[in-house]
Structures are given as C-alpha cells and as structure tokens.
Amino acid sequence: MRQKATQEDARPRALVVDGCSFQRQLLTLICRTAGFETLEAGSGRKAIDLMAKAPCSLLVTDLDLPELDGFQLLHHMADSGGAADLLLVSSQGHSILNSADRLARTLNFNVIGALEKPIIAEDMLDLLNGRCDKPSMIELLGDPRQGPTMEPLSHSIIEQGITNGSLVAFYQPKIHHQDSAIVGFECLARWRTAEGLILEPGAFLPMVEELGLMTSLTQVMLNHAIKDIAAWQTLGWPMPVSVNLSADSMTDTNLPDRLAWLVAENGVRPTSITLEITETKLMEEAAECLEVMSRLRLKGFGLSVDDFGTGYSTLKQLQYFPFTELKLDQSYVRSSLSHQPSRAVLETGIQLARSLSLSCVAEGVETTDHADLLASLGCHNHQGYLYGKPMPAADIPVWIAGWLERGGTMMAVEPEIAYPTYLSHRPIGMPDISPRGPSGRGSPLSSRSGQAG
C-alpha cells in the first residue's frame, strides 16, 4: 500500500515524535547513530505537518502525544501515505503497545518494533539496524494479516460489537495519597475481539466516532459501570465510578431522567457515578451542555471536567458549570518532574479547583516522585500505573484485597439514601441499553450477560 519515501540525501530520513523534549532528544540521538537524517516533532499535529513537507522512511513515535495521540497519528499517516517503517515507543506498558502494534499492521505499516520506556539504546539500535533477535509482540501473538489470529476491525464488526458484548469495561483505581485510601475507579472502554484479545481505545474509537456510535458506546459503558457497582456493593465495597460522557450525550436532554432510573433500578446511589466531560468539548458546546449538566447534578450525579489543560477554560468559564471534580491531564503530570511549564499548568489547575471548591484528581501518576510532587502542590487524589493498571471488573475484588493487605484503606461511605418514588417506573422512551438485549424484567441492567472483562 505504501512505498518508501524517496530521499535526495543518501541517508534515510526518520521522523521522531515525542511530547517530552528529553525523550525526543534521546530517540533522535539513537536514530542519528544508526545513520538516519532526523526531524523532530513534539506533537501529533506537528508530525503531520513535517511529514507533508519532508516525507520520511521511518516514523519513531510515542503513543501519548499532545493534540493528537499516537493512534490518531497512525490513522492519519495511513490515510495520507506516510512512513514505510514504524517504531513504537511508550511508557504505558505491554498492553497498549500490543494494541498499537496490531493496529499499525492492519494499516499496512511495516512495524520494526515496539519498545517500552525507558528506552535502552542498544535495543533500539538493534531494531534500527535489523539485527534484533527478540520476537516482536506480533510474532509472539500473531499478525492479524496472516490468518485467523485476529480479524481486522471493520465497520460491520464495530456496529455489531457495540450490542453483542464486544465492548467491555476495565477499571483503574483512584487513590488518596495521604492515607492510601481507595476513593473510586474510572471505567475505561476496551474491545474484546472474537479471538479473545483485548484492544485499547485507539484501535476502535476512531471507527466508533466515524459511525456516529459514541452515544451508544457511552450507554453501554454506563450499563457496565452501574451493574458492576451494584455487584461490588453486595461484597461490602460501594465503590464510586467515573464514566466518560460522549459529546452527543452532553446535549441529550433525556439523559438525566434515563440515568436516574437506571441507578435506582439497580440499587445504586447517584453519588456513586461521576460523569467525565472533556474540557475542549465543553468549551465548544457550552450553552447546549449547561441544561443537561445542571439536571444531572440536581439528581445527585457527580460531574468532572476531564483532561484539564488541553483546552482553554478559565475560572470565569468554569464557574458557570456545576462541576464537582477537576482532572489534571496525564501529559502534564508525566512531564512535570522535568518540565517547568507542565508543572505550572498543574499548579494552575489545582488552584482553580480549590477556588471552585472542586475535588482534584491527577491522572498518569506513574512514580512516587510524581505522587509526592502532586501532593506538595495540593492534589492528593491520584490515578495511574503507580497504583494499578486498568483491569476487568472480575479482578477488582482481588486487587482490593491485595491493596488492603499492603496497608491501604477504604474511603468512608455516606449513608444510604432513599430514592424518589417517581423513579419506580421506566421513563418514557427509556431504551434498553443492555449489551446483549433485554433482560426479561424490563430493566436494561438486571441481566448478568455481557459481564465486563
């Protein structure tokens, strides 16, 4: 599908894309040592601009990028005809690298390797020089282009999978830094293929958006979250969960009543659900969102402004929205130890949350140094690989038991509340959003089919 770019210079050209300047310099140095002429980009959009002006035979990219993430960059390069060879790097661990590796190959990239950070120069040089003896993830798990190991995702697979249980929920814990208390989980979408593989969002969300199915995805994820909260309650663990709200859902005036009915039907308190709304989309559709958000708060649901720092919100703008939480974007957290501007963004966000009396949560906390810095700045609720990776609902009880054994605690829980009597009947027009269809009781959540994870 893609031909290697011709170069007037005798040396092949590599484009290195990484949001962290130190990491970008290191990757560039290794590429130059291997004999490549190099270009550098600190964001996905900058990479697209550079590739249009100066085609490259090799793309070396991190997955966690500002503006456009690595998955979006791969889709764009595939559509426009980008680099022939691809080297993936990430600090997100084996799972996300595996997903990116598979996606890239379905897009007909020649993936020469996928390396976890911190990068070992010798390993990367071996890959660049074609001398790596280590099998790639695809060699270990199978290449989706070479048979039935994994059927590439298509529009029809996505459309059917949204309702047949392919969309599953993984959960990542949130921890209070001072007392190691579990304060909740974030519900994250994953895709289970027919072969049993679990794909990260970057492998399927672009197609879901293209098909206009983000509202359906949101409904299924809410279904999973409420069902799993109810199950954990029976174990004595009434864990709050946050769920990402799609842009279309934010302007759906029927959502507050539907969601209130769903939680009441399953014995879950509205305060157990926080809906995360991205800062950028909020600023784009502020007027349309305000009514829906206000009615959700009236019913007791929490509201979080997600990925703070990636948009253009201000104290004056945010004060008009009934938020209960502000989440600091992980890209700023990860670079905060070595990048003063990133630290300044975190300080601004923490001060803003304090001014508005909002809870503040930091995403992307990977080391104790990150956790200590955030605590010193006044943010004590943390989420990231330091505490736990995203996991299926079935693994949560084991993880909680292990956390408690290691000296962690559980958050204090408010007393049970009574539900309004008007919620005893399904609202008019209430859809059945169970992943596998009606349960038989009239409730879209009472069936255990489509269990997350």
ZAMARGU-4260 file (C-alpha; in steps of 0.2 Angstrom, whole numbers, plus 5000, padded with zeros to 4 digits):
<rodrens>
0) 5000/5000/5000 | 5014/5012/5005 | 5030/5015/4996 | 5046/5021/5005 | 5049/5039/5003
5) 5062/5044/4990 | 5076/5054/4998 | 5088/5066/4989 | 5100/5064/5003 | 5109/5047/5003
10) 5104/5044/5021 | 5087/5038/5025 | 5076/5051/5035 | 5067/5047/5051 | 5054/5057/5060
15) 5054/5056/5079 | 5038/5061/5088 | 5038/5063/5107 | 5030/5076/5118 | 5044/5075/5131
20) 5059/5085/5124 | 5072/5074/5134 | 5065/5058/5127 | 5064/5066/5110 | 5082/5071/5110
25) 5087/5053/5116 | 5077/5045/5102 | 5084/5057/5089 | 5102/5054/5095 | 5099/5035/5093
30) 5092/5037/5076 | 5107/5048/5071 | 5119/5035/5077 | 5110/5022/5066 | 5114/5033/5051
35) 5097/5042/5049 | 5094/5060/5045 | 5081/5066/5058 | 5067/5078/5060 | 5058/5080/5077
40) 5040/5084/5082 | 5033/5087/5099 | 5015/5084/5095 | 5005/5074/5083 | 4999/5089/5073
45) 5017/5095/5071 | 5022/5077/5065 | 5009/5078/5051 | 5015/5095/5045 | 5033/5089/5044
50) 5029/5073/5035 | 5019/5083/5022 | 5034/5094/5019 | 5048/5081/5020 | 5042/5063/5018
55) 5052/5050/5029 | 5056/5032/5028 | 5054/5029/5046 | 5042/5035/5059 | 5048/5034/5078
60) 5033/5039/5089 | 5027/5038/5107 | 5009/5035/5109 | 5005/5048/5122 | 5006/5064/5112
65) 4998/5081/5114 | 4985/5087/5102 | 4984/5070/5093 | 4988/5054/5101 | 4999/5041/5093
70) 4984/5030/5087 | 4976/5045/5079 | 4993/5049/5071 | 4994/5032/5064 | 4977/5033/5056
75) 4981/5050/5048 | 4998/5043/5041 | 4989/5028/5034 | 4976/5039/5025 | 4989/5051/5018
80) 5003/5039/5014 | 5016/5041/5027 | 5032/5032/5033 | 5035/5014/5027 | 5043/5009/5043
85) 5037/5011/5061 | 5045/5010/5078 | 5033/5012/5093 | 5038/5018/5110 | 5028/5020/5126
90) 5028/5021/5144 | 5011/5014/5145 | 5016/4996/5146 | 5014/4980/5136 | 4995/4980/5133
95) 4994/4997/5125 | 5010/4994/5114 | 5002/4977/5109 | 4986/4986/5103 | 4996/5000/5094
100) 5007/4986/5086 | 4991/4977/5079 | 4983/4992/5073 | 4998/4998/5064 | 5000/4982/5055
105) 4981/4982/5050 | 4985/4999/5042 | 4999/4991/5032 | 5014/4999/5042 | 5030/4989/5042
110) 5032/4988/5061 | 5050/4985/5065 | 5047/4985/5084 | 5038/4991/5099 | 5049/4996/5114
115) 5043/5001/5132 | 5051/5016/5140 | 5064/5019/5147 | 5072/5016/5131 | 5088/5005/5131
120) 5099/5012/5117 | 5107/4996/5112 | 5089/4988/5109 | 5084/5002/5099 | 5099/5002/5088
125) 5097/4983/5085 | 5080/4986/5079 | 5085/5001/5068 | 5100/4990/5061 | 5089/4975/5058
130) 5099/4964/5070 | 5086/4962/5084 | 5084/4944/5089 | 5069/4947/5101 | 5052/4942/5093
135) 5040/4956/5092 | 5023/4956/5100 | 5015/4951/5084 | 5027/4937/5082 | 5023/4931/5099
140) 5004/4933/5097 | 5001/4933/5079 | 4999/4945/5064 | 4981/4950/5060 | 4986/4950/5042
145) 4992/4932/5042 | 4976/4922/5046 | 4963/4920/5059 | 4973/4926/5074 | 4964/4942/5074
150) 4951/4948/5061 | 4954/4967/5057 | 4940/4978/5064 | 4928/4984/5051 | 4913/4995/5052
155) 4901/4980/5052 | 4911/4972/5067 | 4910/4988/5076 | 4892/4990/5073 | 4888/4973/5079
160) 4900/4973/5093 | 4893/4988/5102 | 4877/4977/5106 | 4884/4960/5107 | 4896/4961/5121
165) 4912/4965/5112 | 4913/4982/5121 | 4919/4978/5139 | 4924/4989/5154 | 4941/4990/5163
170) 4943/4999/5179 | 4958/5009/5185 | 4959/5014/5204 | 4960/5031/5211 | 4969/5033/5227
175) 4971/5046/5241 | 4989/5049/5243 | 4990/5054/5261 | 4981/5039/5268 | 4982/5026/5254
180) 4963/5026/5253 | 4954/5019/5238 | 4942/5033/5233 | 4935/5025/5217 | 4938/5019/5200
185) 4937/5026/5182 | 4928/5015/5169 | 4938/5013/5153 | 4932/5006/5137 | 4940/4991/5129
190) 4936/4980/5114 | 4936/4961/5116 | 4939/4953/5099 | 4931/4936/5093 | 4948/4928/5096
195) 4948/4935/5115 | 4961/4948/5113 | 4958/4965/5122 | 4961/4981/5112 | 4964/4998/5118
200) 4953/5013/5114 | 4964/5019/5100 | 4961/5003/5090 | 4942/5006/5089 | 4937/5023/5095
205) 4940/5032/5078 | 4929/5020/5069 | 4915/5022/5083 | 4916/5040/5080 | 4916/5039/5062
210) 4900/5028/5063 | 4891/5040/5075 | 4890/5027/5088 | 4898/5037/5103 | 4882/5039/5112
215) 4878/5020/5110 | 4896/5017/5117 | 4893/5028/5132 | 4876/5020/5136 | 4884/5003/5136
220) 4899/5009/5147 | 4886/5016/5159 | 4877/5000/5159 | 4893/4991/5164 | 4898/5003/5177
225) 4881/5003/5186 | 4880/4984/5185 | 4897/4982/5192 | 4895/4995/5206 | 4879/4985/5212
230) 4889/4969/5212 | 4903/4977/5222 | 4890/4984/5234 | 4885/4966/5238 | 4903/4962/5243
235) 4903/4977/5255 | 4913/4988/5243 | 4902/5003/5237 | 4914/5010/5226 | 4911/5026/5216
240) 4915/5025/5197 | 4918/5039/5184 | 4912/5036/5166 | 4917/5047/5151 | 4902/5056/5143
245) 4902/5057/5125 | 4899/5074/5116 | 4882/5069/5110 | 4876/5063/5127 | 4880/5080/5134
250) 4866/5088/5124 | 4854/5074/5126 | 4840/5082/5137 | 4833/5064/5141 | 4849/5058/5149
255) 4846/5064/5167 | 4830/5055/5168 | 4836/5039/5160 | 4852/5038/5171 | 4842/5042/5187
260) 4830/5027/5183 | 4845/5016/5179 | 4854/5018/5195 | 4838/5017/5205 | 4833/5001/5197
265) 4849/4993/5202 | 4850/5000/5220 | 4865/5011/5216 | 4866/5029/5223 | 4868/5043/5210
270) 4883/5049/5220 | 4892/5033/5215 | 4893/5040/5197 | 4904/5054/5191 | 4902/5059/5173
275) 4918/5065/5165 | 4917/5078/5152 | 4932/5084/5141 | 4937/5102/5143 | 4939/5105/5125
280) 4921/5099/5120 | 4914/5108/5135 | 4921/5125/5128 | 4914/5121/5111 | 4896/5117/5116
285) 4895/5127/5132 | 4877/5133/5130 | 4870/5116/5125 | 4878/5107/5139 | 4873/5118/5153
290) 4855/5112/5155 | 4859/5093/5154 | 4874/5095/5167 | 4863/5105/5179 | 4849/5092/5179
295) 4862/5078/5181 | 4869/5087/5197 | 4851/5090/5203 | 4849/5071/5203 | 4865/5069/5213
300) 4877/5063/5199 | 4895/5070/5200 | 4902/5080/5186 | 4921/5081/5181 | 4930/5092/5169
305) 4942/5079/5161 | 4959/5082/5154 | 4961/5099/5161 | 4975/5109/5152 | 4971/5103/5135
310) 4958/5116/5132 | 4955/5134/5135 | 4944/5135/5150 | 4946/5148/5163 | 4939/5152/5181
315) 4926/5163/5174 | 4920/5150/5161 | 4920/5135/5173 | 4911/5144/5187 | 4895/5143/5177
320) 4895/5124/5176 | 4890/5113/5191 | 4906/5103/5192 | 4911/5093/5207 | 4929/5087/5201
325) 4943/5093/5190 | 4955/5080/5182 | 4973/5086/5178 | 4978/5079/5161 | 4991/5065/5162
330) 5003/5073/5149 | 5006/5087/5161 | 5008/5075/5176 | 5021/5064/5167 | 5032/5078/5161
335) 5030/5088/5177 | 5046/5082/5185 | 5057/5089/5171 | 5047/5102/5163 | 5043/5118/5172
340) 5028/5124/5160 | 5020/5107/5164 | 5021/5110/5182 | 5014/5127/5180 | 4999/5120/5172
345) 4996/5108/5186 | 4998/5122/5199 | 4985/5132/5190 | 4973/5118/5189 | 4975/5114/5207
350) 4972/5132/5212 | 4957/5133/5201 | 4950/5118/5209 | 4952/5125/5226 | 4945/5142/5221
355) 4929/5132/5214 | 4928/5120/5229 | 4931/5105/5217 | 4939/5089/5221 | 4955/5087/5211
360) 4962/5071/5203 | 4978/5069/5194 | 4979/5056/5180 | 4995/5047/5174 | 5004/5046/5191
365) 5017/5033/5187 | 5031/5035/5201 | 5032/5040/5219 | 5041/5056/5213 | 5026/5061/5203
370) 5014/5057/5218 | 5025/5067/5230 | 5026/5082/5219 | 5007/5082/5216 | 5004/5081/5235
375) 5016/5095/5238 | 5006/5106/5226 | 4990/5101/5235 | 4982/5087/5224 | 4980/5071/5234
380) 4968/5061/5223 | 4979/5051/5211 | 4976/5039/5197 | 4989/5030/5187 | 5001/5014/5185
385) 5009/5018/5202 | 4993/5011/5210 | 4986/5000/5197 | 4983/4996/5179 | 4966/4996/5171
390) 4958/4979/5175 | 4942/4969/5171 | 4928/4970/5184 | 4931/4952/5189 | 4949/4957/5195
395) 4944/4971/5206 | 4940/4961/5222 | 4957/4953/5221 | 4965/4969/5219 | 4956/4977/5233
400) 4961/4963/5245 | 4979/4965/5240 | 4978/4984/5242 | 4971/4982/5260 | 4984/4969/5264
405) 4998/4981/5259 | 4991/4994/5271 | 4979/5003/5261 | 4962/5008/5267 | 4944/5011/5260
410) 4936/5028/5259 | 4922/5032/5271 | 4905/5030/5263 | 4890/5041/5265 | 4874/5033/5272
415) 4861/5025/5261 | 4848/5037/5254 | 4830/5035/5249 | 4826/5036/5230 | 4812/5047/5224
420) 4796/5037/5221 | 4794/5044/5203 | 4809/5033/5198 | 4799/5017/5201 | 4794/5017/5183
425) 4804/5017/5167 | 4804/5034/5160 | 4795/5037/5143 | 4806/5032/5129 | 4819/5023/5140
430) 4830/5012/5129 | 4836/4995/5133 | 4855/4998/5133 | 4860/4981/5139 | 4875/4975/5129
435) 4865/4959/5124 | 4847/4965/5123 | 4833/4965/5136 | 4835/4955/5152 | 4816/4950/5153
440) 4812/4961/5168 | 4811/4977/5159 | 4827/4983/5167 | 4841/4985/5155 | 4854/4981/5169
445) 4847/4966/5178 | 4855/4953/5166 | 4872/4947/5170 | 4876/4944/5152 | 4890/4954/5144
450) 4899/4954/5160 | 4914/4966/5159 | 4931/4959/5157
</rodrens>
